[in-house]
Amino acid sequence: MEDKKKQTQKKRRKKEKRFSFLYILGGGILKEDFIVNHPRMIVLIVVLIFFFIGNRYTCMQKLREIDRLQQELRDVRYEALSISSELTGNSRQSQIEMLVKEQGIDLEGAKTPPYELYK
């Protein structure tokens, strides 16, 4: 009768130890039957966890790089658009005549309109 009581008390203590924080931190969990009987599976799970964490980190870095490049592309497009509109404005005949007068260059516009020669 006493053996049964001692065994049940040992089982209760063992169960209590499984759930205690110090039992886990102290390394007692490493003596559990499941961990002792399946070390390869546990190593495989740990390796997979590291692989997934590394993969996520790499993906996050690539997403940041994509965002940076998209912002840079937007900036370059706006700059190209503003330069193009400035060039269009400066290539008007009236604007060119004004710039020629400001620079003091002795040029005049054509008095006769251009015409095409046909064969």
Biopython code that builds the backbone (N, CA, C, O; Angstrom):
import numpy as np
from Bio.PDB.StructureBuilder import StructureBuilder

atoms = [
    (1, "MET", "N", (0.808, -1.176, 0.000)),
    (1, "MET", "CA", (0.000, 0.000, 0.000)),
    (1, "MET", "C", (0.864, 1.257, 0.000)),
    (1, "MET", "O", (0.569, 2.229, -0.695)),
    (2, "GLU", "N", (1.919, 1.222, 0.778)),
    (2, "GLU", "CA", (2.808, 2.382, 0.851)),
    (2, "GLU", "C", (3.546, 2.591, -0.463)),
    (2, "GLU", "O", (3.818, 3.728, -0.849)),
    (3, "ASP", "N", (3.876, 1.487, -1.161)),
    (3, "ASP", "CA", (4.547, 1.603, -2.455)),
    (3, "ASP", "C", (3.680, 2.351, -3.459)),
    (3, "ASP", "O", (4.160, 3.194, -4.217)),
    (4, "LYS", "N", (2.410, 2.025, -3.446)),
    (4, "LYS", "CA", (1.495, 2.695, -4.383)),
    (4, "LYS", "C", (1.388, 4.181, -4.067)),
    (4, "LYS", "O", (1.341, 5.004, -4.981)),
    (5, "LYS", "N", (1.349, 4.531, -2.794)),
    (5, "LYS", "CA", (1.270, 5.929, -2.408)),
    (5, "LYS", "C", (2.541, 6.669, -2.813)),
    (5, "LYS", "O", (2.484, 7.803, -3.288)),
    (6, "LYS", "N", (3.685, 6.019, -2.621)),
    (6, "LYS", "CA", (4.955, 6.645, -2.998)),
    (6, "LYS", "C", (5.040, 6.828, -4.508)),
    (6, "LYS", "O", (5.521, 7.852, -4.993)),
    (7, "GLN", "N", (4.573, 5.834, -5.240)),
    (7, "GLN", "CA", (4.603, 5.932, -6.697)),
    (7, "GLN", "C", (3.685, 7.052, -7.193)),
    (7, "GLN", "O", (4.065, 7.822, -8.075)),
    (8, "THR", "N", (2.496, 7.141, -6.634)),
    (8, "THR", "CA", (1.582, 8.209, -7.054)),
    (8, "THR", "C", (2.136, 9.580, -6.669)),
    (8, "THR", "O", (1.953, 10.547, -7.408)),
    (9, "GLN", "N", (2.807, 9.674, -5.526)),
    (9, "GLN", "CA", (3.408, 10.938, -5.126)),
    (9, "GLN", "C", (4.556, 11.304, -6.067)),
    (9, "GLN", "O", (4.727, 12.472, -6.417)),
    (10, "LYS", "N", (5.338, 10.311, -6.473)),
    (10, "LYS", "CA", (6.431, 10.564, -7.419)),
    (10, "LYS", "C", (5.877, 11.033, -8.759)),
    (10, "LYS", "O", (6.422, 11.943, -9.384)),
    (11, "LYS", "N", (4.777, 10.395, -9.198)),
    (11, "LYS", "CA", (4.167, 10.804, -10.465)),
    (11, "LYS", "C", (3.648, 12.232, -10.390)),
    (11, "LYS", "O", (3.798, 12.999, -11.341)),
    (12, "ARG", "N", (3.039, 12.593, -9.265)),
    (12, "ARG", "CA", (2.542, 13.956, -9.093)),
    (12, "ARG", "C", (3.689, 14.957, -9.110)),
    (12, "ARG", "O", (3.594, 16.012, -9.737)),
    (13, "ARG", "N", (4.747, 14.628, -8.433)),
    (13, "ARG", "CA", (5.908, 15.523, -8.406)),
    (13, "ARG", "C", (6.491, 15.671, -9.819)),
    (13, "ARG", "O", (6.895, 16.758, -10.231)),
    (14, "LYS", "N", (6.522, 14.556, -10.540)),
    (14, "LYS", "CA", (7.050, 14.589, -11.887)),
    (14, "LYS", "C", (6.186, 15.492, -12.769)),
    (14, "LYS", "O", (6.705, 16.283, -13.556)),
    (15, "LYS", "N", (4.869, 15.367, -12.630)),
    (15, "LYS", "CA", (3.965, 16.210, -13.405)),
    (15, "LYS", "C", (4.115, 17.667, -13.007)),
    (15, "LYS", "O", (4.076, 18.547, -13.867)),
    (16, "GLU", "N", (4.283, 17.933, -11.740)),
    (16, "GLU", "CA", (4.474, 19.292, -11.278)),
    (16, "GLU", "C", (5.772, 19.868, -11.834)),
    (16, "GLU", "O", (5.835, 21.045, -12.191)),
    (17, "LYS", "N", (6.796, 19.041, -11.904)),
    (17, "LYS", "CA", (8.072, 19.492, -12.439)),
    (17, "LYS", "C", (7.958, 19.817, -13.923)),
    (17, "LYS", "O", (8.600, 20.753, -14.399)),
    (18, "ARG", "N", (7.165, 19.071, -14.648)),
    (18, "ARG", "CA", (7.023, 19.311, -16.078)),
    (18, "ARG", "C", (6.462, 20.693, -16.364)),
    (18, "ARG", "O", (6.810, 21.310, -17.371)),
    (19, "PHE", "N", (5.618, 21.173, -15.506)),
    (19, "PHE", "CA", (4.968, 22.446, -15.756)),
    (19, "PHE", "C", (5.674, 23.625, -15.113)),
    (19, "PHE", "O", (5.273, 24.769, -15.330)),
    (20, "SER", "N", (6.700, 23.384, -14.338)),
    (20, "SER", "CA", (7.361, 24.510, -13.687)),
    (20, "SER", "C", (8.382, 25.147, -14.628)),
    (20, "SER", "O", (9.005, 24.477, -15.452)),
    (21, "PHE", "N", (8.525, 26.428, -14.480)),
    (21, "PHE", "CA", (9.433, 27.201, -15.313)),
    (21, "PHE", "C", (10.886, 26.830, -15.036)),
    (21, "PHE", "O", (11.698, 26.743, -15.958)),
    (22, "LEU", "N", (11.208, 26.612, -13.773)),
    (22, "LEU", "CA", (12.578, 26.244, -13.401)),
    (22, "LEU", "C", (12.947, 24.866, -13.931)),
    (22, "LEU", "O", (14.109, 24.607, -14.247)),
    (23, "TYR", "N", (11.975, 23.998, -14.027)),
    (23, "TYR", "CA", (12.223, 22.661, -14.566)),
    (23, "TYR", "C", (12.651, 22.747, -16.027)),
    (23, "TYR", "O", (13.553, 22.028, -16.459)),
    (24, "ILE", "N", (12.009, 23.618, -16.774)),
    (24, "ILE", "CA", (12.355, 23.793, -18.191)),
    (24, "ILE", "C", (13.706, 24.474, -18.324)),
    (24, "ILE", "O", (14.558, 24.026, -19.091)),
    (25, "LEU", "N", (13.908, 25.572, -17.568)),
    (25, "LEU", "CA", (15.185, 26.293, -17.649)),
    (25, "LEU", "C", (16.345, 25.488, -17.088)),
    (25, "LEU", "O", (17.480, 25.628, -17.545)),
    (26, "GLY", "N", (16.072, 24.660, -16.117)),
    (26, "GLY", "CA", (17.136, 23.864, -15.502)),
    (26, "GLY", "C", (17.612, 22.716, -16.376)),
    (26, "GLY", "O", (18.635, 22.100, -16.079)),
    (27, "GLY", "N", (16.891, 22.420, -17.444)),
    (27, "GLY", "CA", (17.313, 21.358, -18.351)),
    (27, "GLY", "C", (16.657, 20.029, -18.057)),
    (27, "GLY", "O", (16.963, 19.032, -18.711)),
    (28, "GLY", "N", (15.773, 19.994, -17.100)),
    (28, "GLY", "CA", (15.084, 18.752, -16.770)),
    (28, "GLY", "C", (14.217, 18.242, -17.900)),
    (28, "GLY", "O", (13.974, 17.042, -18.019)),
    (29, "ILE", "N", (13.752, 19.163, -18.728)),
    (29, "ILE", "CA", (12.906, 18.763, -19.858)),
    (29, "ILE", "C", (13.694, 17.926, -20.872)),
    (29, "ILE", "O", (13.108, 17.150, -21.627)),
    (30, "LEU", "N", (15.014, 18.084, -20.885)),
    (30, "LEU", "CA", (15.843, 17.315, -21.814)),
    (30, "LEU", "C", (15.913, 15.833, -21.444)),
    (30, "LEU", "O", (16.357, 15.013, -22.248)),
    (31, "LYS", "N", (15.481, 15.489, -20.236)),
    (31, "LYS", "CA", (15.488, 14.096, -19.786)),
    (31, "LYS", "C", (14.173, 13.395, -20.087)),
    (31, "LYS", "O", (14.032, 12.198, -19.832)),
    (32, "GLU", "N", (13.213, 14.129, -20.626)),
    (32, "GLU", "CA", (11.908, 13.536, -20.918)),
    (32, "GLU", "C", (12.046, 12.445, -21.971)),
    (32, "GLU", "O", (12.930, 12.492, -22.827)),
    (33, "ASP", "N", (11.156, 11.464, -21.890)),
    (33, "ASP", "CA", (11.220, 10.310, -22.789)),
    (33, "ASP", "C", (11.110, 10.708, -24.254)),
    (33, "ASP", "O", (11.845, 10.191, -25.094)),
    (34, "PHE", "N", (10.199, 11.619, -24.564)),
    (34, "PHE", "CA", (9.997, 12.010, -25.957)),
    (34, "PHE", "C", (11.266, 12.612, -26.551)),
    (34, "PHE", "O", (11.640, 12.287, -27.677)),
    (35, "ILE", "N", (11.920, 13.478, -25.804)),
    (35, "ILE", "CA", (13.130, 14.148, -26.306)),
    (35, "ILE", "C", (14.292, 13.169, -26.410)),
    (35, "ILE", "O", (15.085, 13.244, -27.348)),
    (36, "VAL", "N", (14.397, 12.268, -25.470)),
    (36, "VAL", "CA", (15.479, 11.284, -25.498)),
    (36, "VAL", "C", (15.287, 10.313, -26.665)),
    (36, "VAL", "O", (16.260, 9.887, -27.286)),
    (37, "ASN", "N", (14.033, 9.963, -26.962)),
    (37, "ASN", "CA", (13.759, 8.971, -28.004)),
    (37, "ASN", "C", (13.728, 9.556, -29.412)),
    (37, "ASN", "O", (13.820, 8.798, -30.377)),
    (38, "HIS", "N", (13.603, 10.883, -29.570)),
    (38, "HIS", "CA", (13.481, 11.482, -30.902)),
    (38, "HIS", "C", (14.459, 12.643, -31.115)),
    (38, "HIS", "O", (14.013, 13.745, -31.434)),
    (39, "PRO", "N", (15.743, 12.450, -30.955)),
    (39, "PRO", "CA", (16.674, 13.588, -31.103)),
    (39, "PRO", "C", (16.796, 14.056, -32.562)),
    (39, "PRO", "O", (16.961, 15.250, -32.810)),
    (40, "ARG", "N", (16.717, 13.133, -33.523)),
    (40, "ARG", "CA", (16.858, 13.532, -34.930)),
    (40, "ARG", "C", (15.708, 14.430, -35.364)),
    (40, "ARG", "O", (15.912, 15.422, -36.063)),
    (41, "MET", "N", (14.512, 14.078, -34.948)),
    (41, "MET", "CA", (13.360, 14.883, -35.318)),
    (41, "MET", "C", (13.459, 16.281, -34.703)),
    (41, "MET", "O", (13.101, 17.268, -35.346)),
    (42, "ILE", "N", (13.932, 16.366, -33.487)),
    (42, "ILE", "CA", (14.055, 17.664, -32.823)),
    (42, "ILE", "C", (15.123, 18.506, -33.519)),
    (42, "ILE", "O", (14.938, 19.709, -33.706)),
    (43, "VAL", "N", (16.222, 17.894, -33.897)),
    (43, "VAL", "CA", (17.268, 18.617, -34.624)),
    (43, "VAL", "C", (16.724, 19.095, -35.974)),
    (43, "VAL", "O", (16.995, 20.223, -36.384)),
    (44, "LEU", "N", (15.961, 18.248, -36.663)),
    (44, "LEU", "CA", (15.369, 18.633, -37.940)),
    (44, "LEU", "C", (14.420, 19.821, -37.769)),
    (44, "LEU", "O", (14.428, 20.744, -38.582)),
    (45, "ILE", "N", (13.619, 19.799, -36.735)),
    (45, "ILE", "CA", (12.690, 20.906, -36.478)),
    (45, "ILE", "C", (13.450, 22.191, -36.202)),
    (45, "ILE", "O", (13.072, 23.252, -36.699)),
    (46, "VAL", "N", (14.509, 22.109, -35.421)),
    (46, "VAL", "CA", (15.309, 23.308, -35.118)),
    (46, "VAL", "C", (15.955, 23.861, -36.392)),
    (46, "VAL", "O", (15.973, 25.073, -36.607)),
    (47, "VAL", "N", (16.485, 22.965, -37.236)),
    (47, "VAL", "CA", (17.100, 23.402, -38.497)),
    (47, "VAL", "C", (16.055, 24.073, -39.389)),
    (47, "VAL", "O", (16.331, 25.110, -39.993)),
    (48, "LEU", "N", (14.865, 23.492, -39.476)),
    (48, "LEU", "CA", (13.804, 24.098, -40.282)),
    (48, "LEU", "C", (13.388, 25.465, -39.743)),
    (48, "LEU", "O", (13.117, 26.386, -40.513)),
    (49, "ILE", "N", (13.340, 25.588, -38.436)),
    (49, "ILE", "CA", (12.994, 26.887, -37.838)),
    (49, "ILE", "C", (14.034, 27.932, -38.220)),
    (49, "ILE", "O", (13.674, 29.050, -38.588)),
    (50, "PHE", "N", (15.322, 27.586, -38.139)),
    (50, "PHE", "CA", (16.373, 28.523, -38.542)),
    (50, "PHE", "C", (16.260, 28.871, -40.021)),
    (50, "PHE", "O", (16.450, 30.023, -40.411)),
    (51, "PHE", "N", (15.950, 27.868, -40.844)),
    (51, "PHE", "CA", (15.797, 28.101, -42.280)),
    (51, "PHE", "C", (14.654, 29.084, -42.545)),
    (51, "PHE", "O", (14.816, 30.017, -43.331)),
    (52, "PHE", "N", (13.523, 28.890, -41.910)),
    (52, "PHE", "CA", (12.385, 29.771, -42.123)),
    (52, "PHE", "C", (12.658, 31.184, -41.622)),
    (52, "PHE", "O", (12.244, 32.154, -42.257)),
    (53, "ILE", "N", (13.340, 31.313, -40.505)),
    (53, "ILE", "CA", (13.675, 32.641, -39.987)),
    (53, "ILE", "C", (14.623, 33.354, -40.955)),
    (53, "ILE", "O", (14.438, 34.534, -41.251)),
    (54, "GLY", "N", (15.635, 32.639, -41.446)),
    (54, "GLY", "CA", (16.566, 33.231, -42.410)),
    (54, "GLY", "C", (15.878, 33.615, -43.700)),
    (54, "GLY", "O", (16.175, 34.661, -44.278)),
    (55, "ASN", "N", (14.961, 32.780, -44.156)),
    (55, "ASN", "CA", (14.230, 33.065, -45.382)),
    (55, "ASN", "C", (13.371, 34.318, -45.218)),
    (55, "ASN", "O", (13.317, 35.159, -46.116)),
    (56, "ARG", "N", (12.713, 34.438, -44.094)),
    (56, "ARG", "CA", (11.880, 35.621, -43.841)),
    (56, "ARG", "C", (12.740, 36.886, -43.784)),
    (56, "ARG", "O", (12.352, 37.927, -44.314)),
    (57, "TYR", "N", (13.898, 36.795, -43.147)),
    (57, "TYR", "CA", (14.803, 37.942, -43.063)),
    (57, "TYR", "C", (15.247, 38.374, -44.460)),
    (57, "TYR", "O", (15.271, 39.566, -44.765)),
    (58, "THR", "N", (15.594, 37.415, -45.297)),
    (58, "THR", "CA", (16.016, 37.723, -46.668)),
    (58, "THR", "C", (14.880, 38.363, -47.459)),
    (58, "THR", "O", (15.097, 39.324, -48.197)),
    (59, "CYS", "N", (13.687, 37.836, -47.307)),
    (59, "CYS", "CA", (12.528, 38.407, -48.007)),
    (59, "CYS", "C", (12.265, 39.838, -47.565)),
    (59, "CYS", "O", (11.957, 40.697, -48.391)),
    (60, "MET", "N", (12.382, 40.098, -46.281)),
    (60, "MET", "CA", (12.153, 41.452, -45.779)),
    (60, "MET", "C", (13.199, 42.420, -46.339)),
    (60, "MET", "O", (12.871, 43.554, -46.688)),
    (61, "GLN", "N", (14.451, 41.975, -46.425)),
    (61, "GLN", "CA", (15.489, 42.829, -47.000)),
    (61, "GLN", "C", (15.190, 43.134, -48.466)),
    (61, "GLN", "O", (15.351, 44.269, -48.914)),
    (62, "LYS", "N", (14.756, 42.121, -49.206)),
    (62, "LYS", "CA", (14.449, 42.333, -50.629)),
    (62, "LYS", "C", (13.250, 43.257, -50.800)),
    (62, "LYS", "O", (13.231, 44.071, -51.723)),
    (63, "LEU", "N", (12.252, 43.148, -49.933)),
    (63, "LEU", "CA", (11.095, 44.040, -50.017)),
    (63, "LEU", "C", (11.496, 45.487, -49.733)),
    (63, "LEU", "O", (11.005, 46.409, -50.384)),
    (64, "ARG", "N", (12.381, 45.684, -48.768)),
    (64, "ARG", "CA", (12.868, 47.041, -48.491)),
    (64, "ARG", "C", (13.626, 47.603, -49.692)),
    (64, "ARG", "O", (13.482, 48.777, -50.034)),
    (65, "GLU", "N", (14.428, 46.758, -50.324)),
    (65, "GLU", "CA", (15.191, 47.188, -51.503)),
    (65, "GLU", "C", (14.243, 47.531, -52.654)),
    (65, "GLU", "O", (14.469, 48.509, -53.367)),
    (66, "ILE", "N", (13.199, 46.748, -52.840)),
    (66, "ILE", "CA", (12.215, 47.020, -53.893)),
    (66, "ILE", "C", (11.525, 48.350, -53.631)),
    (66, "ILE", "O", (11.355, 49.147, -54.554)),
    (67, "ASP", "N", (11.128, 48.602, -52.399)),
    (67, "ASP", "CA", (10.484, 49.873, -52.061)),
    (67, "ASP", "C", (11.414, 51.055, -52.321)),
    (67, "ASP", "O", (10.992, 52.085, -52.846)),
    (68, "ARG", "N", (12.682, 50.895, -51.948)),
    (68, "ARG", "CA", (13.651, 51.978, -52.173)),
    (68, "ARG", "C", (13.823, 52.251, -53.665)),
    (68, "ARG", "O", (13.863, 53.406, -54.088)),
    (69, "LEU", "N", (13.926, 51.182, -54.462)),
    (69, "LEU", "CA", (14.108, 51.353, -55.906)),
    (69, "LEU", "C", (12.866, 51.946, -56.568)),
    (69, "LEU", "O", (12.988, 52.735, -57.505)),
    (70, "GLN", "N", (11.671, 51.576, -56.095)),
    (70, "GLN", "CA", (10.454, 52.161, -56.650)),
    (70, "GLN", "C", (10.380, 53.652, -56.350)),
    (70, "GLN", "O", (9.970, 54.434, -57.208)),
    (71, "GLN", "N", (10.765, 54.051, -55.160)),
    (71, "GLN", "CA", (10.782, 55.474, -54.816)),
    (71, "GLN", "C", (11.793, 56.220, -55.679)),
    (71, "GLN", "O", (11.516, 57.323, -56.151)),
    (72, "GLU", "N", (12.948, 55.627, -55.884)),
    (72, "GLU", "CA", (13.976, 56.251, -56.731)),
    (72, "GLU", "C", (13.474, 56.374, -58.167)),
    (72, "GLU", "O", (13.722, 57.384, -58.825)),
    (73, "LEU", "N", (12.767, 55.349, -58.659)),
    (73, "LEU", "CA", (12.211, 55.386, -60.014)),
    (73, "LEU", "C", (11.183, 56.509, -60.141)),
    (73, "LEU", "O", (11.172, 57.222, -61.144)),
    (74, "ARG", "N", (10.321, 56.674, -59.139)),
    (74, "ARG", "CA", (9.340, 57.770, -59.158)),
    (74, "ARG", "C", (10.040, 59.124, -59.223)),
    (74, "ARG", "O", (9.641, 60.000, -59.990)),
    (75, "ASP", "N", (11.082, 59.289, -58.418)),
    (75, "ASP", "CA", (11.813, 60.553, -58.412)),
    (75, "ASP", "C", (12.443, 60.841, -59.771)),
    (75, "ASP", "O", (12.397, 61.973, -60.252)),
    (76, "VAL", "N", (13.026, 59.828, -60.385)),
    (76, "VAL", "CA", (13.681, 60.010, -61.687)),
    (76, "VAL", "C", (12.638, 60.314, -62.760)),
    (76, "VAL", "O", (12.888, 61.132, -63.645)),
    (77, "ARG", "N", (11.480, 59.672, -62.696)),
    (77, "ARG", "CA", (10.423, 59.949, -63.685)),
    (77, "ARG", "C", (9.951, 61.395, -63.578)),
    (77, "ARG", "O", (9.790, 62.072, -64.594)),
    (78, "TYR", "N", (9.730, 61.871, -62.356)),
    (78, "TYR", "CA", (9.291, 63.256, -62.183)),
    (78, "TYR", "C", (10.357, 64.231, -62.674)),
    (78, "TYR", "O", (10.034, 65.248, -63.288)),
    (79, "GLU", "N", (11.599, 63.930, -62.410)),
    (79, "GLU", "CA", (12.677, 64.795, -62.879)),
    (79, "GLU", "C", (12.733, 64.812, -64.405)),
    (79, "GLU", "O", (12.906, 65.872, -65.006)),
    (80, "ALA", "N", (12.589, 63.643, -65.035)),
    (80, "ALA", "CA", (12.604, 63.572, -66.498)),
    (80, "ALA", "C", (11.421, 64.329, -67.087)),
    (80, "ALA", "O", (11.559, 65.001, -68.109)),
    (81, "LEU", "N", (10.260, 64.223, -66.448)),
    (81, "LEU", "CA", (9.082, 64.930, -66.929)),
    (81, "LEU", "C", (9.266, 66.444, -66.838)),
    (81, "LEU", "O", (8.896, 67.171, -67.760)),
    (82, "SER", "N", (9.829, 66.914, -65.744)),
    (82, "SER", "CA", (10.042, 68.361, -65.601)),
    (82, "SER", "C", (11.090, 68.866, -66.602)),
    (82, "SER", "O", (10.939, 69.956, -67.153)),
    (83, "ILE", "N", (12.133, 68.093, -66.835)),
    (83, "ILE", "CA", (13.152, 68.497, -67.819)),
    (83, "ILE", "C", (12.551, 68.514, -69.217)),
    (83, "ILE", "O", (12.844, 69.411, -70.008)),
    (84, "SER", "N", (11.714, 67.529, -69.526)),
    (84, "SER", "CA", (11.078, 67.462, -70.842)),
    (84, "SER", "C", (10.152, 68.657, -71.061)),
    (84, "SER", "O", (10.141, 69.241, -72.145)),
    (85, "SER", "N", (9.377, 69.024, -70.042)),
    (85, "SER", "CA", (8.475, 70.168, -70.202)),
    (85, "SER", "C", (9.270, 71.470, -70.324)),
    (85, "SER", "O", (8.875, 72.367, -71.069)),
    (86, "GLU", "N", (10.372, 71.577, -69.606)),
    (86, "GLU", "CA", (11.226, 72.765, -69.719)),
    (86, "GLU", "C", (11.836, 72.857, -71.107)),
    (86, "GLU", "O", (11.911, 73.945, -71.678)),
    (87, "LEU", "N", (12.271, 71.737, -71.656)),
    (87, "LEU", "CA", (12.837, 71.718, -73.001)),
    (87, "LEU", "C", (11.785, 72.084, -74.037)),
    (87, "LEU", "O", (12.077, 72.812, -74.986)),
    (88, "THR", "N", (10.572, 71.589, -73.866)),
    (88, "THR", "CA", (9.487, 71.918, -74.793)),
    (88, "THR", "C", (9.199, 73.412, -74.753)),
    (88, "THR", "O", (8.988, 74.040, -75.790)),
    (89, "GLY", "N", (9.193, 73.975, -73.553)),
    (89, "GLY", "CA", (8.953, 75.417, -73.436)),
    (89, "GLY", "C", (10.074, 76.236, -74.048)),
    (89, "GLY", "O", (9.818, 77.272, -74.661)),
    (90, "ASN", "N", (11.293, 75.795, -73.894)),
    (90, "ASN", "CA", (12.443, 76.541, -74.428)),
    (90, "ASN", "C", (12.608, 76.375, -75.930)),
    (90, "ASN", "O", (13.316, 77.169, -76.549)),
    (91, "SER", "N", (11.989, 75.384, -76.533)),
    (91, "SER", "CA", (12.177, 75.169, -77.970)),
    (91, "SER", "C", (11.126, 75.889, -78.812)),
    (91, "SER", "O", (11.138, 75.753, -80.035)),
    (92, "ARG", "N", (10.231, 76.638, -78.208)),
    (92, "ARG", "CA", (9.273, 77.447, -78.972)),
    (92, "ARG", "C", (10.026, 78.570, -79.687)),
    (92, "ARG", "O", (11.036, 79.081, -79.204)),
    (93, "GLN", "N", (9.500, 78.929, -80.843)),
    (93, "GLN", "CA", (10.183, 79.930, -81.658)),
    (93, "GLN", "C", (10.260, 81.270, -80.943)),
    (93, "GLN", "O", (11.286, 81.947, -81.010)),
    (94, "SER", "N", (9.204, 81.658, -80.267)),
    (94, "SER", "CA", (9.215, 82.950, -79.568)),
    (94, "SER", "C", (10.241, 82.942, -78.432)),
    (94, "SER", "O", (10.921, 83.940, -78.191)),
    (95, "GLN", "N", (10.343, 81.827, -77.752)),
    (95, "GLN", "CA", (11.309, 81.721, -76.651)),
    (95, "GLN", "C", (12.739, 81.766, -77.198)),
    (95, "GLN", "O", (13.622, 82.377, -76.597)),
    (96, "ILE", "N", (12.954, 81.120, -78.333)),
    (96, "ILE", "CA", (14.297, 81.125, -78.931)),
    (96, "ILE", "C", (14.669, 82.534, -79.374)),
    (96, "ILE", "O", (15.800, 82.971, -79.161)),
    (97, "GLU", "N", (13.711, 83.261, -79.998)),
    (97, "GLU", "CA", (13.990, 84.628, -80.430)),
    (97, "GLU", "C", (14.328, 85.509, -79.230)),
    (97, "GLU", "O", (15.231, 86.341, -79.314)),
    (98, "MET", "N", (13.623, 85.341, -78.125)),
    (98, "MET", "CA", (13.882, 86.136, -76.930)),
    (98, "MET", "C", (15.275, 85.824, -76.372)),
    (98, "MET", "O", (16.009, 86.734, -75.986)),
    (99, "LEU", "N", (15.637, 84.537, -76.331)),
    (99, "LEU", "CA", (16.969, 84.172, -75.837)),
    (99, "LEU", "C", (18.077, 84.713, -76.733)),
    (99, "LEU", "O", (19.130, 85.118, -76.240)),
    (100, "VAL", "N", (17.846, 84.723, -78.057)),
    (100, "VAL", "CA", (18.848, 85.259, -78.990)),
    (100, "VAL", "C", (19.047, 86.747, -78.742)),
    (100, "VAL", "O", (20.179, 87.230, -78.753)),
    (101, "LYS", "N", (17.948, 87.487, -78.516)),
    (101, "LYS", "CA", (18.064, 88.921, -78.252)),
    (101, "LYS", "C", (18.774, 89.178, -76.927)),
    (101, "LYS", "O", (19.594, 90.090, -76.825)),
    (102, "GLU", "N", (18.452, 88.361, -75.898)),
    (102, "GLU", "CA", (19.088, 88.544, -74.591)),
    (102, "GLU", "C", (20.591, 88.294, -74.660)),
    (102, "GLU", "O", (21.369, 88.972, -73.989)),
    (103, "GLN", "N", (20.992, 87.327, -75.467)),
    (103, "GLN", "CA", (22.413, 86.993, -75.580)),
    (103, "GLN", "C", (23.161, 87.977, -76.481)),
    (103, "GLN", "O", (24.392, 88.010, -76.490)),
    (104, "GLY", "N", (22.419, 88.766, -77.225)),
    (104, "GLY", "CA", (23.064, 89.752, -78.095)),
    (104, "GLY", "C", (23.616, 89.130, -79.363)),
    (104, "GLY", "O", (24.557, 89.665, -79.951)),
    (105, "ILE", "N", (23.064, 88.031, -79.791)),
    (105, "ILE", "CA", (23.517, 87.371, -81.016)),
    (105, "ILE", "C", (22.791, 88.023, -82.191)),
    (105, "ILE", "O", (21.591, 88.288, -82.132)),
    (106, "ASP", "N", (23.543, 88.274, -83.250)),
    (106, "ASP", "CA", (22.983, 88.970, -84.405)),
    (106, "ASP", "C", (22.377, 87.949, -85.370)),
    (106, "ASP", "O", (22.984, 87.587, -86.379)),
    (107, "LEU", "N", (21.177, 87.498, -85.040)),
    (107, "LEU", "CA", (20.439, 86.567, -85.898)),
    (107, "LEU", "C", (19.040, 87.106, -86.102)),
    (107, "LEU", "O", (18.493, 87.791, -85.238)),
    (108, "GLU", "N", (18.468, 86.794, -87.243)),
    (108, "GLU", "CA", (17.104, 87.195, -87.525)),
    (108, "GLU", "C", (16.313, 85.983, -87.965)),
    (108, "GLU", "O", (16.868, 85.017, -88.487)),
    (109, "GLY", "N", (15.009, 86.045, -87.748)),
    (109, "GLY", "CA", (14.129, 84.986, -88.204)),
    (109, "GLY", "C", (13.955, 85.050, -89.702)),
    (109, "GLY", "O", (14.177, 86.104, -90.297)),
    (110, "ALA", "N", (13.568, 83.966, -90.329)),
    (110, "ALA", "CA", (13.372, 83.923, -91.775)),
    (110, "ALA", "C", (12.153, 84.764, -92.147)),
    (110, "ALA", "O", (11.120, 84.714, -91.479)),
    (111, "LYS", "N", (12.291, 85.529, -93.213)),
    (111, "LYS", "CA", (11.190, 86.367, -93.666)),
    (111, "LYS", "C", (10.208, 85.568, -94.525)),
    (111, "LYS", "O", (9.008, 85.844, -94.531)),
    (112, "THR", "N", (10.729, 84.578, -95.247)),
    (112, "THR", "CA", (9.857, 83.748, -96.094)),
    (112, "THR", "C", (9.641, 82.406, -95.422)),
    (112, "THR", "O", (10.565, 81.861, -94.818)),
    (113, "PRO", "N", (8.461, 81.876, -95.515)),
    (113, "PRO", "CA", (8.197, 80.579, -94.896)),
    (113, "PRO", "C", (8.943, 79.449, -95.606)),
    (113, "PRO", "O", (9.260, 79.578, -96.788)),
    (114, "PRO", "N", (9.222, 78.378, -94.932)),
    (114, "PRO", "CA", (9.908, 77.263, -95.596)),
    (114, "PRO", "C", (8.967, 76.588, -96.583)),
    (114, "PRO", "O", (7.747, 76.620, -96.429)),
    (115, "TYR", "N", (9.563, 75.980, -97.596)),
    (115, "TYR", "CA", (8.752, 75.284, -98.583)),
    (115, "TYR", "C", (9.461, 74.001, -98.962)),
    (115, "TYR", "O", (10.674, 73.877, -98.795)),
    (116, "GLU", "N", (8.692, 73.037, -99.479)),
    (116, "GLU", "CA", (9.235, 71.735, -99.857)),
    (116, "GLU", "C", (9.464, 71.681, -101.355)),
    (116, "GLU", "O", (8.704, 72.252, -102.137)),
    (117, "LEU", "N", (10.520, 70.985, -101.739)),
    (117, "LEU", "CA", (10.822, 70.766, -103.156)),
    (117, "LEU", "C", (10.366, 69.366, -103.525)),
    (117, "LEU", "O", (10.684, 68.392, -102.844)),
    (118, "TYR", "N", (9.626, 69.282, -104.598)),
    (118, "TYR", "CA", (9.147, 67.969, -105.059)),
    (118, "TYR", "C", (9.900, 67.600, -106.306)),
    (118, "TYR", "O", (10.335, 68.481, -107.048)),
    (119, "LYS", "N", (10.065, 66.330, -106.554)),
    (119, "LYS", "CA", (10.721, 65.868, -107.780)),
    (119, "LYS", "C", (9.781, 65.807, -108.916)),
    (119, "LYS", "O", (10.174, 65.437, -110.022)),
]
sb = StructureBuilder()
sb.init_structure("model")
sb.init_model(0)
sb.init_chain("A")
sb.init_seg("    ")
for serial, (resi, resn, name, xyz) in enumerate(atoms, 1):
    if name == "N":
        sb.init_residue(resn, " ", resi, " ")
    sb.init_atom(name, np.array(xyz, "f"), 0.0, 1.0, " ", f" {name:<3s}", serial, name[0])
structure = sb.get_structure()
